[in-house]
Amino acid sequence: MSAVAEPSPVADPAPPEVEDSATPVAESAAPVEAAEPVAEPAYEPVAEPVAEVGEPAAEVGEPEQRPGVDGSRAAWRASFFAGLWTWLAGLATYAAVTFVAWLPFGDAPGVAQAYQAWHRWDTTWYVIIADSGYGYDKRSAAFFPLYPLLIRWSNAVLPGGSFEAALVVSGLACLAALVLVHRLTTEFLGGDMARRTIFYLLAFPTGFYLAAAYNESLFVALAAGSFYCMRRGRWWIAGLLAGFASATRVVGVLLAVSMLYEYLRQRHFSVRRIRADLLALLLAPVGLVIYALYLWHAFGDPLYFQKMQANWFRSGYTAPWTTIADTGRLIANTHPMLGPDTVRNIYNLATAIAVLVLLVIALDKQWGIGGEQAYMVIFSAAVILIPLTTPIHNVYPLSSMWRFALECLPVFMLLAKFGRDRRFDRLYTMVVLALQGVMILTFLHDQFVA
């Protein structure tokens, strides 16, 4: 098979997130409520000798907080500053790469126009929806409404246009995501590995999408917040955040499965211990339900978002092993081997397999992050398995898999644990940062990345 030319960003933008309704069985693990204490297995987080700049030394190797007790202000302050410094470092890096992005090509734009190079692919759809709604182009129904709605509201009070508002929304959501992931990870791995986790997340080759005008950072922030509240047993807040997540991407509805399992696990699967707060999980699908009702009213089909996936060659279901085999054949039979489509297939297939393997390892108490975190592991597995079962019937079946990996938080927690070995830390850091630099250049020059 010969490689196919790259699509235009406006006429045929990047495939949207997988909007599929498959629901896997979830397991989870989070703390028990204070009302019914249950002894938890002792876990001593690994502490490294020196705290990073900007973090209180007291957080290094801090023990897991007792379940049912809110984190202290000092703990949240430490997470905020850890997230803030990582966020600022990321923004400075993206600005620097944007500044030199035209060095190999010449014909550079002015400094004031350079940031417009971030107006690519899915961003086009979000801006269209924010400005004109879903009626302007029916294909836009494939993109869920919360992110463009925040853009629209922000644009009403911020200078510039919808694109600038989108960058602000994504930037703030990225900061929130880093802070929440740090706080969540600190709960059971300690401050050192929490800092490494958020750095590894943002340094990942597609980590720049957390700052780009995409809905990725918003979804990660909502999912991390919901996970944290599940762990604390704050079910109504967890359900509310999950509801917002399902209005951002359809996979957010699967947070309800994690909530149900975690709720029952904290009560030892005893029916007698179920209380009215179990109803909080009904909040998780509210975002999806509201959007489906809107589509029913506007287009006569509550699942119109799924129908529009056909515009990106995504339809029907395929066994995951079939998708893996098909992608492998494309890699073997498409020439040249270093052509854009082949390279995309290689890194997307490698990402899918690697993430699934790492998620299995994550469940191990000694080598991973422990079975108590299974509720996040199962959700992350669904994030990967859904695109494996609903591939794009085109030259790169797994398309945005590299970007979806950002939502698999246990993978980055596990990598952070591996990062206690300085050799691994240096290898990971050098490889992913180099790859991210290349991917940013590719994105800025209007070539599809993920």
C-alpha positions as CSV (number, residue, x, y, z in Angstrom):
1,M,0.0,0.0,0.0
2,S,1.3,3.5,-0.8
3,A,1.2,6.3,1.7
4,V,-1.8,8.7,1.4
5,A,-1.4,12.4,1.4
6,E,-2.1,14.3,4.6
7,P,-5.6,15.8,4.9
8,S,-6.2,19.6,5.1
9,P,-6.8,20.9,8.6
10,V,-10.1,22.6,7.7
11,A,-11.6,20.5,5.1
12,D,-10.7,17.3,6.8
13,P,-9.4,17.9,10.3
14,A,-7.8,15.4,12.6
15,P,-10.0,12.5,13.7
16,P,-11.8,13.5,16.9
17,E,-11.6,11.6,20.1
18,V,-13.1,8.2,20.0
19,E,-16.8,8.6,20.8
20,D,-17.9,5.1,21.5
21,S,-20.1,3.7,24.1
22,A,-18.4,0.4,25.0
23,T,-18.4,-0.1,28.7
24,P,-15.8,-2.4,30.3
25,V,-16.1,-4.0,33.7
26,A,-14.3,-1.8,36.2
27,E,-12.4,-2.6,39.3
28,S,-11.0,0.1,41.6
29,A,-9.4,0.8,44.8
30,A,-9.6,3.9,47.0
31,P,-9.8,4.7,50.7
32,V,-12.6,3.8,52.9
33,E,-14.9,6.4,54.5
34,A,-14.1,7.5,58.1
35,A,-17.6,6.5,59.2
36,E,-16.6,2.8,58.7
37,P,-12.9,2.6,59.1
38,V,-11.1,-0.4,57.7
39,A,-7.5,-1.1,58.2
40,E,-5.4,-0.4,55.0
41,P,-2.2,-2.2,54.1
42,A,0.8,-0.3,55.3
43,Y,2.7,1.4,52.5
44,E,5.9,3.4,52.9
45,P,6.3,5.8,50.0
46,V,9.8,6.1,48.7
47,A,11.5,9.3,49.7
48,E,14.4,10.8,47.9
49,P,16.9,12.8,49.9
50,V,16.5,16.2,48.4
51,A,13.3,18.1,47.7
52,E,12.9,20.0,44.4
53,V,13.0,23.8,44.3
54,G,9.7,25.4,45.2
55,E,8.4,22.4,47.2
56,P,8.3,22.3,51.0
57,A,10.8,19.7,52.2
58,A,8.1,18.3,54.5
59,E,6.4,16.8,51.5
60,V,9.3,14.6,50.5
61,G,8.2,11.0,51.2
62,E,5.1,12.2,53.0
63,P,2.9,9.3,54.3
64,E,-0.5,8.5,52.9
65,Q,-3.2,10.7,54.5
66,R,-5.8,8.9,56.5
67,P,-9.0,8.2,54.5
68,G,-12.0,10.4,54.9
69,V,-9.9,13.5,56.0
70,D,-9.4,16.3,53.5
71,G,-5.9,17.3,52.6
72,S,-4.4,20.1,54.6
73,R,-3.9,23.6,53.1
74,A,-0.2,23.0,53.2
75,A,-0.6,19.8,51.1
76,W,-2.7,21.6,48.5
77,R,-0.3,24.5,48.5
78,A,2.6,22.1,47.8
79,S,0.6,20.5,45.0
80,F,-0.2,23.9,43.6
81,F,3.4,25.1,43.5
82,A,4.6,21.7,42.1
83,G,2.0,22.0,39.3
84,L,2.8,25.7,38.8
85,W,6.5,25.3,38.2
86,T,6.0,22.4,35.9
87,W,3.3,24.3,34.0
88,L,5.5,27.4,33.7
89,A,8.5,25.3,32.5
90,G,6.2,23.7,29.9
91,L,4.9,27.0,28.6
92,A,8.4,28.4,28.4
93,T,9.5,25.4,26.4
94,Y,6.6,25.6,24.0
95,A,7.3,29.3,23.4
96,A,11.0,28.6,22.8
97,V,10.2,25.8,20.3
98,T,7.7,28.0,18.5
99,F,10.3,30.8,18.3
100,V,12.8,28.5,16.4
101,A,10.2,26.4,14.6
102,W,11.0,28.0,11.2
103,L,14.7,27.9,11.5
104,P,15.1,24.9,9.1
105,F,12.7,26.3,6.6
106,G,13.1,30.0,6.4
107,D,10.1,32.2,5.5
108,A,9.3,32.7,9.2
109,P,6.2,34.7,10.3
110,G,6.3,37.7,12.6
111,V,6.5,37.1,16.3
112,A,3.0,38.4,16.8
113,Q,1.7,35.8,14.2
114,A,3.8,32.9,15.3
115,Y,1.3,31.7,18.0
116,Q,-1.3,31.3,15.2
117,A,0.6,28.2,14.1
118,W,-1.0,26.5,17.1
119,H,-4.4,26.9,15.3
120,R,-4.4,23.4,13.9
121,W,-6.6,20.4,13.3
122,D,-9.2,19.8,16.0
123,T,-8.7,23.4,17.2
124,T,-10.5,24.4,14.0
125,W,-13.6,22.5,15.0
126,Y,-13.7,23.8,18.5
127,V,-13.4,27.4,17.3
128,I,-16.2,26.8,14.8
129,I,-18.5,25.4,17.4
130,A,-17.7,28.2,19.9
131,D,-18.4,30.8,17.2
132,S,-21.3,29.3,15.3
133,G,-22.6,26.3,17.1
134,Y,-23.2,22.9,15.7
135,G,-25.4,24.1,12.9
136,Y,-22.6,25.6,10.8
137,D,-21.2,22.2,9.9
138,K,-23.0,19.0,11.0
139,R,-19.7,17.1,11.2
140,S,-18.8,19.2,14.3
141,A,-21.3,17.1,16.3
142,A,-18.5,14.5,16.7
143,F,-16.9,16.9,19.2
144,F,-18.5,17.2,22.6
145,P,-19.7,20.5,23.9
146,L,-18.2,21.5,27.2
147,Y,-14.8,22.7,25.9
148,P,-16.2,24.8,23.1
149,L,-18.8,26.2,25.5
150,L,-16.0,27.3,27.9
151,I,-14.3,28.9,24.9
152,R,-17.5,30.8,24.0
153,W,-18.0,32.1,27.6
154,S,-14.3,33.0,27.9
155,N,-14.3,34.8,24.6
156,A,-17.1,37.1,25.9
157,V,-14.8,38.5,28.6
158,L,-11.2,38.1,27.2
159,P,-9.5,40.2,24.5
160,G,-8.9,38.6,21.1
161,G,-11.0,36.0,19.4
162,S,-12.2,32.4,20.1
163,F,-8.8,30.9,19.4
164,E,-7.1,33.1,22.0
165,A,-9.8,32.2,24.4
166,A,-9.3,28.5,23.7
167,L,-5.6,28.8,24.5
168,V,-6.4,30.5,27.8
169,V,-9.0,27.8,28.7
170,S,-6.6,25.0,27.8
171,G,-3.7,26.7,29.6
172,L,-5.7,27.0,32.9
173,A,-7.0,23.5,32.5
174,C,-3.5,22.2,32.1
175,L,-2.4,23.9,35.3
176,A,-5.4,22.4,37.1
177,A,-4.7,18.9,35.7
178,L,-1.1,19.1,36.9
179,V,-2.1,20.2,40.4
180,L,-4.8,17.5,40.7
181,V,-2.6,14.7,39.4
182,H,0.1,15.8,41.9
183,R,-2.3,15.8,44.8
184,L,-3.8,12.4,43.8
185,T,-0.4,10.8,43.4
186,T,1.0,12.2,46.6
187,E,-1.8,10.4,48.5
188,F,-0.2,7.0,47.9
189,L,3.2,7.5,46.4
190,G,4.5,10.6,48.2
191,G,5.6,14.0,47.0
192,D,8.8,13.0,45.2
193,M,7.1,10.6,42.8
194,A,4.1,13.0,42.5
195,R,6.4,15.7,41.1
196,R,8.1,13.2,38.8
197,T,4.6,12.0,37.6
198,I,3.4,15.4,36.4
199,F,6.8,16.1,34.8
200,Y,6.7,12.8,33.0
201,L,3.1,13.5,31.9
202,L,3.9,17.0,30.4
203,A,7.2,15.8,28.9
204,F,5.5,12.9,27.0
205,P,5.9,13.3,23.2
206,T,2.2,14.4,22.9
207,G,2.2,16.3,26.2
208,F,2.1,19.6,24.4
209,Y,-1.6,18.8,23.6
210,L,-2.3,19.7,27.2
211,A,-1.5,23.3,26.5
212,A,-2.8,23.4,22.9
213,A,-6.3,24.4,22.0
214,Y,-7.7,20.9,22.5
215,N,-10.0,19.4,25.2
216,E,-7.3,17.1,26.5
217,S,-6.2,19.1,29.5
218,L,-9.8,19.7,30.5
219,F,-10.6,16.0,30.4
220,V,-7.5,15.0,32.3
221,A,-8.3,17.6,35.0
222,L,-11.9,16.5,35.4
223,A,-10.9,12.8,35.5
224,A,-8.1,13.4,38.0
225,G,-10.4,15.4,40.2
226,S,-13.0,12.7,40.1
227,F,-10.5,10.0,41.0
228,Y,-9.3,12.0,43.9
229,C,-12.8,12.5,45.3
230,M,-13.5,8.8,44.8
231,R,-10.4,8.0,46.9
232,R,-11.6,10.3,49.6
233,G,-15.2,9.0,49.5
234,R,-16.7,12.3,48.4
235,W,-19.1,10.8,46.0
236,W,-21.3,13.7,45.0
237,I,-18.3,15.8,44.0
238,A,-16.8,12.8,42.2
239,G,-20.1,12.3,40.3
240,L,-20.3,16.0,39.4
241,L,-16.8,16.0,38.0
242,A,-17.5,12.8,36.1
243,G,-20.6,14.4,34.6
244,F,-18.6,17.3,33.3
245,A,-16.1,14.8,31.9
246,S,-18.8,13.0,30.0
247,A,-19.7,16.4,28.5
248,T,-16.1,16.7,27.3
249,R,-15.5,13.2,25.9
250,V,-17.9,10.3,25.8
251,V,-15.4,8.0,27.6
252,G,-16.0,10.1,30.7
253,V,-19.2,8.2,31.2
254,L,-17.1,5.2,32.2
255,L,-16.1,7.0,35.4
256,A,-19.5,5.8,36.7
257,V,-18.3,2.3,36.5
258,S,-15.2,3.2,38.5
259,M,-17.4,5.0,41.0
260,L,-19.7,2.0,41.4
261,Y,-16.9,-0.5,42.0
262,E,-15.0,1.8,44.3
263,Y,-18.1,2.5,46.4
264,L,-18.9,-1.2,46.8
265,R,-15.2,-2.0,47.5
266,Q,-15.0,0.5,50.3
267,R,-18.0,-1.2,51.9
268,H,-16.6,-4.7,51.3
269,F,-19.4,-5.4,48.8
270,S,-21.9,-5.5,51.6
271,V,-25.5,-4.6,50.5
272,R,-26.2,-3.6,54.1
273,R,-23.7,-0.8,54.0
274,I,-25.1,0.9,50.9
275,R,-26.4,4.4,51.6
276,A,-28.2,7.1,49.5
277,D,-24.9,8.6,48.4
278,L,-24.6,5.7,45.9
279,L,-27.0,7.8,43.8
280,A,-24.1,10.1,43.1
281,L,-22.9,7.9,40.3
282,L,-26.0,8.8,38.4
283,L,-24.4,12.2,37.9
284,A,-21.6,10.7,35.7
285,P,-23.7,10.3,32.5
286,V,-25.5,13.6,32.9
287,G,-23.2,15.4,30.5
288,L,-23.6,12.8,27.8
289,V,-27.4,12.7,28.3
290,I,-27.8,16.4,28.0
291,Y,-25.7,16.5,24.8
292,A,-27.7,13.5,23.4
293,L,-31.0,15.3,24.1
294,Y,-29.7,18.4,22.3
295,L,-28.7,16.3,19.3
296,W,-32.1,14.7,19.3
297,H,-33.7,18.1,19.2
298,A,-31.4,19.6,16.6
299,F,-30.8,16.7,14.3
300,G,-33.4,14.1,15.2
301,D,-30.9,11.6,16.5
302,P,-29.6,11.4,20.1
303,L,-26.5,9.4,18.8
304,Y,-25.8,11.8,16.0
305,F,-22.3,12.3,17.4
306,Q,-21.5,8.7,16.7
307,K,-22.9,8.9,13.2
308,M,-20.6,11.8,12.4
309,Q,-17.6,9.6,13.2
310,A,-18.1,8.1,9.7
311,N,-16.6,11.3,8.3
312,W,-13.3,10.2,9.8
313,F,-13.7,6.6,8.6
314,R,-14.6,5.3,12.0
315,S,-17.6,3.0,12.1
316,G,-18.5,-0.4,13.5
317,Y,-16.5,-2.6,15.8
318,T,-13.4,-4.7,15.4
319,A,-11.7,-7.1,17.7
320,P,-8.6,-5.5,19.2
321,W,-6.3,-8.2,18.1
322,T,-7.6,-7.7,14.5
323,T,-6.8,-4.0,14.7
324,I,-3.3,-4.8,16.0
325,A,-2.7,-7.3,13.2
326,D,-4.1,-4.9,10.5
327,T,-1.8,-2.1,11.8
328,G,1.1,-4.4,11.8
329,R,0.5,-5.4,8.2
330,L,0.3,-1.7,7.2
331,I,3.6,-1.1,8.8
332,A,5.2,-4.1,7.0
333,N,3.7,-3.4,3.6
334,T,3.8,0.4,3.4
335,H,6.9,2.0,1.9
336,P,9.0,3.9,2.6
337,M,9.4,2.6,6.2
338,L,10.2,6.1,7.4
339,G,7.2,7.6,5.6
340,P,4.8,9.7,7.7
341,D,1.9,7.2,7.7
342,T,4.2,4.3,8.6
343,V,5.9,6.3,11.4
344,R,2.4,7.2,12.8
345,N,1.4,3.6,12.7
346,I,4.5,2.5,14.5
347,Y,4.3,4.9,17.4
348,N,0.5,4.5,17.8
349,L,0.7,0.7,17.9
350,A,3.7,0.7,20.2
351,T,1.9,3.1,22.5
352,A,-1.2,1.0,22.7
353,I,0.7,-2.2,23.5
354,A,3.1,-0.5,25.9
355,V,0.3,1.2,27.8
356,L,-1.7,-2.0,28.2
357,V,1.5,-3.8,29.5
358,L,2.3,-1.1,31.9
359,L,-1.3,-1.0,33.2
360,V,-1.0,-4.7,34.1
361,I,2.3,-4.1,35.8
362,A,0.8,-1.2,37.7
363,L,-1.5,-3.5,39.6
364,D,1.4,-5.3,41.2
365,K,2.1,-4.2,44.7
366,Q,5.9,-4.6,44.5
367,W,6.7,-3.5,40.9
368,G,3.6,-1.3,40.3
369,I,1.6,1.2,42.3
370,G,-0.6,-1.5,43.9
371,G,-4.0,-3.1,43.4
372,E,-5.6,-0.3,45.5
373,Q,-5.3,1.9,42.4
374,A,-7.1,-0.5,40.1
375,Y,-10.0,1.9,39.7
376,M,-7.8,4.2,37.7
377,V,-6.1,1.3,35.9
378,I,-9.4,-0.1,34.6
379,F,-10.6,3.2,33.4
380,S,-7.2,3.8,31.6
381,A,-7.5,0.4,30.0
382,A,-10.9,1.4,28.6
383,V,-9.3,4.6,27.2
384,I,-6.9,2.4,25.1
385,L,-9.3,-0.5,24.3
386,I,-12.0,1.7,22.9
387,P,-10.0,3.0,19.9
388,L,-8.5,-0.5,19.5
389,T,-12.1,-1.8,19.0
390,T,-13.3,1.2,16.9
391,P,-10.3,1.8,14.6
392,I,-10.2,4.3,11.7
393,H,-10.6,2.4,8.4
394,N,-7.8,4.3,6.7
395,V,-4.0,4.4,6.4
396,Y,-3.5,4.9,10.2
397,P,-6.1,2.9,12.1
398,L,-5.0,4.0,15.6
399,S,-4.7,7.6,14.6
400,S,-4.7,9.6,18.0
401,M,-3.6,6.7,20.3
402,W,-0.4,8.6,21.3
403,R,-2.6,11.5,22.5
404,F,-5.1,9.3,24.3
405,A,-2.2,7.9,26.4
406,L,-2.1,11.2,28.3
407,E,-5.4,10.1,30.0
408,C,-3.8,7.0,31.4
409,L,-2.6,8.5,34.6
410,P,-1.5,5.2,36.3
411,V,1.1,4.7,33.5
412,F,2.8,8.0,34.4
413,M,2.7,7.1,38.1
414,L,4.3,3.8,37.3
415,L,7.0,5.4,35.1
416,A,7.6,7.9,38.0
417,K,8.3,4.9,40.2
418,F,10.7,3.5,37.7
419,G,12.3,7.0,37.6
420,R,13.8,6.4,41.1
421,D,16.5,4.8,39.1
422,R,18.5,7.7,37.7
423,R,19.5,5.8,34.6
424,F,15.8,5.3,33.7
425,D,15.0,8.9,34.6
426,R,17.7,10.2,32.3
427,L,16.8,7.9,29.4
428,Y,13.1,8.6,29.6
429,T,13.6,12.4,29.9
430,M,16.0,12.7,27.0
431,V,14.0,10.5,24.7
432,V,10.5,11.9,25.3
433,L,11.7,15.6,25.3
434,A,13.5,15.1,22.0
435,L,10.4,13.4,20.5
436,Q,8.2,16.1,21.8
437,G,10.3,18.8,20.2
438,V,10.0,17.0,16.9
439,M,6.2,16.5,17.3
440,I,5.7,20.2,18.1
441,L,7.6,21.2,15.0
442,T,5.4,18.7,13.0
443,F,2.2,20.1,14.5
444,L,3.2,23.8,14.0
445,H,3.9,23.0,10.3
446,D,0.4,21.7,9.9
447,Q,1.3,18.0,9.7
448,F,-0.8,15.5,11.7
449,V,0.6,14.2,14.9
450,A,-2.2,12.7,17.0
